[in-house]
Amino acid sequence: MSTASETRRRSATDPLAALSEVEDRVLWLSSAIVDHANRVRPNPSGLKVGGHQASSASMVSIMTALWFRHLRPEDRVSVKPHASPVLHSINYLLGELDASYLPTLRAWGGLQSYPSRSKDPDPVDYSTGSVGIGATATIWGALARRYTDKSGDGGFRGRQYALVGDAELDEGAVWEALIDPQVPELGELVWIVDLNRQSLDRVVPNIAADRLRSMFAAAGWQVLTLKYGTLLEELFTRPGGDALRSRIDTMSNPEYQRLLRCPADELRERLPGTGAGADQVSGLLAQLDDALLTEAIRNLGGHDMAALDMALSSIDDTRPTVILAYTVKGYGLPSQGHPQNHSSLLTEQQMRELADRVGTDPDQPWTGFAPDSAAGRLCAQTATRLHRDDPAPVAPPALPMDIGRTPAGTATTQAALGRVLLDLTRSAPEAAARVVTVSPDVSSSTNLGGWVNKVGVWSAGERTDWFADDPETILHWREKPTGQHIELGIAETNLVGLLGELGATWSRWGEPLLPIGVMYDPFVQRALEPWSFGLYAGGQSILVGTPSGVTLAPEGGAHQSITTPSLGLEQPGCVTYEPAFAIDTEWTLLASLARLGRSDGTSAYLRLSTRPVDQTLAAVPTDPAARERRRQQVVAGAYPLLRREGAQVTIAAMGAMVTEALAAADRLHQMGIPADVVCVTSPGLLFRALNARLGQDDAPDWILDQAFPVDRAAPLVTVLDGHPHTLAFLSTIHQVPLRTLGVTRFGQSGSLEEVYRYHRIDTDSIIRAALDLTE
């Protein structure tokens, strides 16, 4: 097996000679990084370490051409997950990664399995690893970059490249993102598809490149196809060349891949085929020596520096661009083209042969270039050209802890969200100016209408509101570059993707935002995986799920969010709240906003309800000190809502179920069984507090003494509009008997009373559970 630099070694005067030398070194380093992790580094457990030499090799030419010829400091690149060793190799050659990290792939504290902004020691623009998310992240990164620029010129500040494996295009989330109406306006988007036609297990029989071209073109993208390299293109101009092109174009992917494994004599037999042009192809092949023939069959555009250079120079910045770059998986390695090469590893002998071929020492695997060599100078020049200064840290705006309003009458926690945002524009305008809300076409139905009317809808350019003079129009859709609400199509994965990138602007661009995404809570699970990945990548934001639970009684079983309370409890990097009253919503939202846009910040998930609740039940203290004490308790996770002398049972309730809990406590009192009621606002914070008390966390634990003091320890009934295990741990605070009430099965449409009774979370069920514990 040979690389292009071996069979057609460039002359010293060739402007691409140094680039080819860098390409060879990147191939070696990326292969050696994986080799060392699996074959050299001690592994006492014997567990597979893993890594992807073949998947990296298919990207070496593309990434070398991009970094060392075309990338600019204002550009950002999302690298496909399995090519992380290539990224680390390039960063090492550019002086951005110390050589001591090269042997640490997948080791503790070392190079991560896949590119990670938050955990890798070298520069990574986008975290990838969950297939498809890294590609679409560039879309949301472009929108976030434009949003942070209020100059009115569209905010075009560098390209957003995505290096995508062709198998990633199987993910539906990719196409959900592509068809969002705003995407065709994002000319800074450039996707380069590594079209190696292999997946993890096989050679894909029909990659349907023509279909991909049509789909991207229909979405408004410029489509550049990089199929053949300059060597093959030159052969196509010779006699018999048309027949050769036709033969390669029409053969199946598996047949082509098999040819990559053939020596020259076998190629001369197989390549002509049996069709009408076979004799012409045979005649052309007879003119080529063996080395040229074996090089020609794998001379695809994705490995040809001249072809790559031309494609990257042809990008139209007025619309998104996709480059379909045909490649060979494992290019330049003995495993190239093999259908099972995805995780295959080169042997020690094969590594030594590779080192010899590319001109390096296998016993000194991390050797760089001499500074005075052509390749060394190219690396130094590239490092200087791509140098970025870290963004100057900007402190997030100060936020009030309490706006001072005491809600009265009947209200919902969902409506309180919009009310708080409007209050913020008056009480803290600087902070309100940093708020950006995002919705998948549910702004009006989630009570954001007033906020949208106040701040407007964001778009890259101002658009005419043709309904501005319609007297019956309540929601005014004023689209302008200064708007603070971004509306997406009905695709929850798009929303959380954008939310993650808006939440990363503080670290990426030095512009802290306060992003709030609002979606129907039953669909949070649909968005859970990309949302979680956004948190892992450092995006800090607030996700609001509303309306929630079986309290959506008339909507029926299809619109229930049973497990979302425990999902919030279990999600790292996130504080979850389920407020019961409007004032709880205000306090938890303000506290959540205050945690955003900072190096020690966290995200939040608020689960809100459309159930109207009598706000006087909150019994908000009128004394300022007592009110502040209540606020601190709400934000910390729980507060005592009702205390009765000699309480024989405690009812811990969450969100919409507080009304039933209070009604049950009143009836129990009439029966001679006094009961306390504790309103739980954050099971996650309470769980951390409990773990801290056990020495397993460093969180504060004072809230346990105030919400569940030891002198009031009593049998416990927990109730929530979600899965009951969410609050089951509360009984371990004082090791008391427990009954857990919640939702464990699908329901059906009905009145609130009927649905609550069916799920046994109604007032009667709470009373029966309390009686079981006390009698």
BATIKE-674555 format. One record per residue (C-alpha): residue in one letter; x, y, z. Coordinates in pm, whole numbers, plus 50000, padded with zeros to 5 digits. Example, Ala and Ser with C-alpha at 12.3 -4.5 7.8 and 13.67 -1.06 7.14 Angstrom:
A512304955050780/S513674989450714/
This chain:
M500005000050000/S501375034049911/T500505070149961/A500545095749684/S503695111149827/E505545078349780/T504605069749422/R504635105249291/R507025123149527/R506675160549477/S509685181349387/A511025206549635/T509775234949416/D506215221549411/P504125245349628/L502255215049765/A505395195449855/A505525207450216/L501785202150245/S502195165850136/E504915161250395/V502605174850665/E499835152250537/D502075121750576/R503095132050928/V499465137351032/L498635102650901/W501475088151105/L500685107351424/S496965099551417/S497705062651364/A500395062751634/I498085079251887/V495625050351851/D498395024351832/H500035036152153/A496715036352341/N495975000352243/R499294982552192/V502005001452384/R500405016852693/P500004992252984/N496454979453018/P496114958453336/S492334954253300/G492544939452952/L489514959552843/K489524972452487/V490715008552468/G489545015352114/G490175041851857/H489745045251484/Q492825045251263/A490855039250943/S488225065851012/S491015090451090/A492965081750775/S490025090150549/M490035125750690/V493785132950690/S493925149050344/I490805169950399/M491875182950737/T495435189850626/A494195210150329/L491695228950544/W493985237950835/F497175244650644/R495665262550343/H492215277150404/L491235280550769/R491155315050927/P491255324251297/E487615335251292/D486485301751152/R485305272751366/V485375235551285/S483315206351407/V485365174551355/K483645141151309/P484005120351628/H486255092651499/A488755117251350/S489745131551688/P493325117751657/V493745138251339/L492645169851521/H495085163151806/S497885156151557/I497325189251381/N497105208051710/Y500415192151813/L502155202751490/L500795238051540/G502125240051895/E498695238952057/L499175205052227/D502125192952428/A503695160352309/S503125145152653/Y499425142052571/L499875122252248/P500225088652430/T497125095552645/L494185088952412/R491285076052622/A493435076152936/W492415093153260/G492995130553223/G494245125952866/L492855130352517/Q489165122552507/S487595095452297/Y485955122252082/P486595159652050/S485495177652366/R485465215052430/S485245209952804/K487665180952864/D490375179952595/P493635198252673/D493935213552324/P491625237152129/V488355220852024/D485685242551863/Y482755218651890/S482225188052105/T481245158251893/G480705121651962/S476975117551933/V476455110651565/G474835139651379/I474955164751664/G478405177851573/A477235185851222/T474065204051322/A475935222451599/T477535244151331/I474085255951222/W473185266551573/G476695280351627/A476245302451321/L472885314951448/A474305321251795/R477265340251647/R474945361951443/Y472685367951741/T475565381151951/D476335406851680/K473855435451685/S475615456751424/G472875450651171/D475185436850901/G473995401050948/G476695390751191/F478765370850942/R481955364651142/G483825335250994/R482795301850851/Q481405273151053/Y482845241050908/A481465206450982/L483535176050888/V480895149150864/G481045111650813/D478645100150543/A476965076050785/E476035106051002/L473665117050730/D471435087650824/E470435107151135/G467025123251101/A468105152351319/V470445163551040/W467585168350798/E465325183851061/A467975210551101/L468645215250730/I465045223550646/D464615250450910/P463685282050716/Q466605302150856/V469325278350739/P469495288750368/E470485323750483/L473565311150670/G476275314450407/E478995308050664/L478015271250683/V480385247150509/W479935209750548/I482525185750410/V481175150250388/D483715122350419/L482055100350156/N483955068150223/R480815046850174/Q481485025350477/S479665022750808/L480775004651120/D479894969850996/R479974970550618/V480434987350286/V477125005150227/P475634990049909/N474035021949779/I475275054449927/A472995073449687/A475305103249639/D472995116849370/R470125116549619/L472245134949876/R473155161149616/S469475166249536/M468445168649899/F471085194649986/A470335214249670/A466605213749747/A467415228350089/G469145257849920/W472765246649957/Q475605250249711/V476685214449634/L480285207449528/T481125171749434/L484745161449474/K484795126649324/Y488045121049135/G491565133949183/T493775149848921/L495445116848826/L492165099548739/E490835130748572/E493915130848349/L493455093848266/F489845100748168/T491125123747890/R493125095647727/P491785070547474/G489555046647668/G489155072647947/D485425077147893/A484935039747924/L487035039148243/R484975067348399/S481745050248304/R482965017348449/I483925032648785/D480815054448799/T478445025248751/M480044998648970/S478604992149315/N480325004549627/P481344969449741/E482864961349402/Y484884993649405/Q486034987549762/R487204952649663/L489404967549391/L491254987549658/R492474954649802/C493804941149470/P497414940649348/A498094954549001/D497794921848809/E494424914448967/L493274950048896/R494014945048527/E491664915148533/R488844929448745/L488684966348654/P487714963448284/G484614943248370/T482564925748103/G480604954647954/A480824971047614/G483794992647708/A485914964947863/D488394963547578/Q488905001247585/V489545000647959/S492004971747919/G493844991247652/L494165021547878/L495335000948175/A498014984647961/Q499715018547929/L500125022248308/D502835007248523/D501804988348834/A502525016449080/L500555041848880/L497645018048836/T497315010049207/E497555047149287/A495005056649024/I492245033749152/R492265051649487/N492875086649348/L489635101449479/G489005138549519/G488975137249898/H492665127249897/D493905149749617/M495395182249748/A494955201149423/A491325190549394/L490655198949758/D492335232649715/M490105240649419/A486915229949599/L487705249649914/S488425280049696/S485015277049526/I482805282049832/D479915306249781/D479515326050103/T476005337650010/R474455303850096/P475425272050281/T477855248950103/V478305211350118/I481335194349965/L480745157549894/A484325144849909/Y484805109049793/T487375091850013/V488775057750102/K488335046050458/G491815037650586/Y493515056450302/G497275050850311/L496995022050560/P497144984350498/S493494982650606/Q492245006950341/G488954997450187/H488454966350400/P484774962650498/Q485664955550863/N488384981550911/H486335005051131/S488104996051456/S490944975251318/L494474981851443/L497754980051255/T500254954551376/E503664965051506/Q505224954951176/Q502654974750979/M503295005251194/R507025002551125/E506364999850753/L504125030450769/A506815049850955/D509365040550692/R507045050750410/V506305085350552/G509845091750672/T509655090851050/D511125070151331/P508725044951490/D510845044451805/Q510485082251838/P506805084551734/W506145120251843/T508985137151657/G507975170051499/F509495188451203/A512795206651214/P511995243851241/D514125252250934/S512495225450712/A509825234450460/A507225215050656/G508385231050982/R508075265650832/L504585257250701/C503525246351049/A504925278051204/Q503275300350944/T499965282450990/A500165285651368/T500755323051336/R497925326851086/L495415307751300/H496355323151635/R493345333751839/D493285354952147/D491025341552417/P487865362852440/A487995388252716/P485755375852997/V482565395753032/A480735392453361/P477085382953321/P474675410453422/A473465413853779/L470045398953841/P467555406454119/M466785377754353/D463235389554418/I461275413554199/G458965420454493/R455625410454349/T453285388754560/P450845371554321/A447215370054425/G444105354154282/T444385323654058/A447385318253832/T449505291353666/T453225285853682/Q453335286453302/A451785321153287/A454205332353560/L457105325953321/G455975352953078/R455115376353365/V458595373653517/L460285380753184/L458225412153136/D458905423153495/L462615418153429/T462585443653146/R461535469853401/S463415458953713/A466685448153548/P466825460653187/E470525452453144/A469905416453241/A466715414653036/A468695426052731/R470805394252761/V467785371252771/V466995352452450/T464045329152428/V463725300452182/S460615281052091/P459655254051838/D456505271851717/V454815272352059/S455425308152173/S451795318152216/S450665285052368/T453405286852634/N452545322352745/L455475340052578/G453185362752374/G453665393552594/W457425389352596/V457525385052216/N455435416252171/K457815435252397/V461205424552257/G460465413151902/V461595383051702/W465215379151595/S466135375751228/A469325383451037/G467545411550854/E464425431850924/R461215418250773/T457895435550716/D455135426650959/W452165426550724/F449715422151013/A450965451851215/D447865472151124/D445375443951179/P443355453851489/E442555417451571/T446205406851582/I447255400451942/L450695385351888/H452875410151695/W455575392751491/R458175420051442/E461315403851296/K464535423551324/P468235418651411/T467615432851759/G464785408751847/Q465225386252149/H463035356752058/I464075330251804/E461325309051657/L462165275351504/G460075249651326/I458435220951511/A461595201351591/E462605198851954/T466105186351871/N466715218651681/L465615239051981/V467995222652226/G470805223851969/L470405261251937/L469955264352313/G473315247352370/E475135270752133/L473455302052269/G474525289752610/A478155286652497/T478605322152366/W480095333352697/S483095310352645/R483215309752265/W482735346552185/G482995363952523/E479315373452510/P477255358952798/L473635353052706/L470745341252921/P469015316052691/I465615301252774/G464115273952558/V460425265852591/M458795233752468/Y455925211052558/D457085189752849/P455815156852695/F458435161552424/V461415168252648/Q462425131852611/R462595136452234/A465175163552287/L466925147852585/E470015133552415/P471115164852224/W470205186252526/S472405165052749/F475205166552495/G474925204352485/L475375205452862/Y478425182952832/A479875206952575/G479565236352815/G476325252052697/Q474515268752989/S470835275152941/I467355270653085/L464985245052940/V461345250253028/G458955221052985/T455355232452990/P452605221553028/S453505189853211/G452245157353353/V448795141553359/T447475175253472/L447005179153095/A443965157853166/P441865163852851/E444935158352627/G445045121252713/G447755095252753/A449785105552448/H450565139252604/Q451865128852943/S455345135453078/I455705108053335/T459485105253368/T460625141253320/P460895149453694/S463385121253745/L465205130453422/G465815164853565/L466975149453891/E469475127053712/Q470885151153452/P474475162653526/G475245199553495/C471655209253555/V469445220653842/T465815210553805/Y462865229253952/E459145222553960/P457555253054124/A454095250654275/F453185287554277/A453845318354065/I456205332754326/D458165300154325/T458475303253948/E459845338453981/W462415329654243/T463635297654077/L463805313953733/L465835343453865/A468175319854051/S468585298753736/L469345329353522/A471985340053774/R473845307153721/L474295312253345/G477195326053143/R479975319353392/S482825294753430/D481225278953738/G477715280853596/T475055254353550/S471955249353339/A468415245153467/Y465235226753378/L461915241253490/R458815219453474/L455745241853464/S452005236053466/T448845250853317/R446805242253625/P445205273253779/V446115274854148/D444875297754426/Q447995318154500/T446955325654856/L447765289154934/A451445298354903/A451125318255227/V454035340655129/P455325357755447/T454755395155466/D457745401555690/P460765409555467/A463155387055659/A460695358055660/R460015363555289/E463745361755215/R464025330055422/R461205314755216/R462905325354892/Q466155308854997/Q464315276955081/V462485276654746/V465745280754557/A467475254354774/G464875227754696/A461995227054949/Y460105246655211/P457615239255487/L454215250255361/L452125238155654/R453205229356009/R450785214156261/E451455207156623/G452145170556688/A452185161256321/Q451875123656277/V452655123255905/T454465145355652/I453155150255299/A455895160555056/A454335173454736/M455655188154414/G454235212854164/A450595208554069/M449945183354348/V450395208354630/T446685216954612/E445725180654678/A448355177854951/L446955207855139/A443385195255099/A444435161055231/A446185177155530/D443045196755617/R440865165755610/L443395145555808/H443415173156071/Q439645170856094/M440095133456153/G442455140356441/I445645132756247/P447765164256217/A449975165255907/D452825186955785/V453045196655420/V456435202755259/C456555217754911/V459455202654715/T460775225554441/S463945206754345/P464405169654414/G467875171754260/L469115197654508/L467635177954797/F469355146254677/R472675164654661/A472115178655009/L471445143655140/N474575130054969/A476585158755116/R475385149155462/L476655114055390/G480025127555276/Q479425119954907/D479005155454775/D480195190354856/A476785206954833/P475215226355122/D472835205655336/W471145232055553/I467885228955359/L467305194155505/D467185208355857/Q464685234855757/A462395214055536/F462715180855719/P463985188156073/V464765158056286/D462355168556560/R459475166256312/A460485133056157/A457325113456080/P456075087655830/L456215102655483/V453805104055188/T455295117554866/V453135128354573/L453935143454235/D452575145153882/G455295121953755/H457035089553842/P456945083554219/H460555071954253/T461615108254200/L460925115954567/A461355081354719/F464815089754856/L463345115455097/S462445088255347/T466155080755397/I466765115155550/H465425101755881/Q464735065155789/V460955069055818/P458155047255673/L457175057955323/R454335057255070/T455125070654721/L452315083454498/G452775093154137/V452205083353777/T453415049553654/R451155041453359/F449615057153053/G446225072653104/Q443445086552894/S441455118352849/G439155130253124/S438545156753382/L441285165653628/E439465147553908/E438995116153699/V442595114953583/Y444015121253930/R441765094254073/Y442845069553803/H446515074953886/R445845075454262/I447285110154317/D443985126254421/T443185138954768/D441495106654874/S444525086154771/I446845108554972/I444615104555278/R444505066655238/A448315065355214/A448625086755529/L446195064555716/D448125033555614/L451235048755772/T449635062256088/E447175034956179/
